[in-house]
Amino acid sequence: MEKYDTIATLAALAQETRLDIFRLLVEVGPEGRAVGRIGEALGLPSATLSFHLKELKHAGLVSVQREGRSLIYAANFATMTGLIDYLTRHCCAGDPAACGITPPTNSARKETA
């Protein structure tokens, strides 16, 4: 992940509703959740939810796929891992392990490149 992508990702998460949506999608895992179920879980009206999902998708934090008539949103774990990697890359004089941080595997870094 590069600086511009990191800024866009952090900006998307720097809003309470979007952070709540992203956290919910991380909790449900890679199978994701239908838009209606996200709205129900968080008590969000459709228009509000649609706006925030669009912002998360634009930042690369979520993916969407159609299943029949439903749109299923899922957290993009590669982007999340890339963000964590970017933020910890120069931690502790370049040795994140010295701070007790386990860096992501090389395969996760390749996915976000």
N, C-alpha and C positions, 0 to 999 in steps of 0.2 A: 504494500500500500504506500502510495506517495503522499506528500504533504497536502495537495489539493483534495485528494480523496478523504484523507483524515479529517480535514476541516469540514467537508460536506457531511461526513458521517457524524461527527460530533455535533454539528449544527442541527441535524435531524433529531438527534437524541436529546438535545437541550430544550425539550418541550415536554411538559408533564404527560400529556395524553399520548404522544408518540412513544415516550419511554415506557408507559404502561402497556401499550400495544406490543412493543418489541419484547418486553419482559414476558408477557403472556405467550407470545409465539415461541420464545426460547424454551419456556417451561413445557409446552406441548410437544416440542421436538420436531424432527424433520417432516413428519406427516402433515403438519400445519393445521389450520382450522378455517372453516368456511366463514365468510364475511359476517353473515347473520349471527353466528355463534360468538364471534369476537365482540360484536356490538352488544349482544345479550350479556356476555360475561363482564363487560366494562360499563354497561349502561350508557352506550353512546348512540345518538341518532345516526341514521344512514349517511346523511350528508357530511356530518362531522367526521365519521369514520372513514368515508371515502377520501376526504381531503387529506387526512393524516396518513392513510395507507399509501396514497400517491407520493407523498413526501418521503416516506420510508423506502418506497420502491425506487424513487429517483436517486436516493443516496446509496442504493445497493444493499440495504439492510434486510429487505424481504424479497421473496420471489412470489409469483402468482401463477397458478395454472387453473384451467377450466376443467371441471369434472361435471359433465352434464350441464345443468343450468347453474351450478354453483361455482363461485370463484374461491379457490383455496389459497390462502396466504401462508407462507412459512418463513421462518427466520433464515437468513443467509448466514450460515455458520462460518463460511470462509471469510466473509467480510468482517464478522465479529472477531475472528481469530487474527485477521490482518490488522485490525485496529489495535488489538491488545499487543501484537507484535511491534507495531510502529511505536506505541507509547512506551514500551519497555526496552526497546532496542538499545538505547544508550543509558539505561538505568545502571546504577552502581558501577560507574566507570567502564561500561561496556560488558559487564559480567552480571547479568540478571540473576544467575544462580546464587551469587554472593548475597543477594537480598532475599533469597528464598523464593524467587520467581522461576517457575519452570517455563522456558521459552517454548513456543509452538514447534511442532515437528517441521522438518523441511518440506514435507508434502503439503502442509497447510500453507506455507509461504509460497510455494509454486502456484497454488490455486488462486492466490490473490494478486499475483504479479501481472 
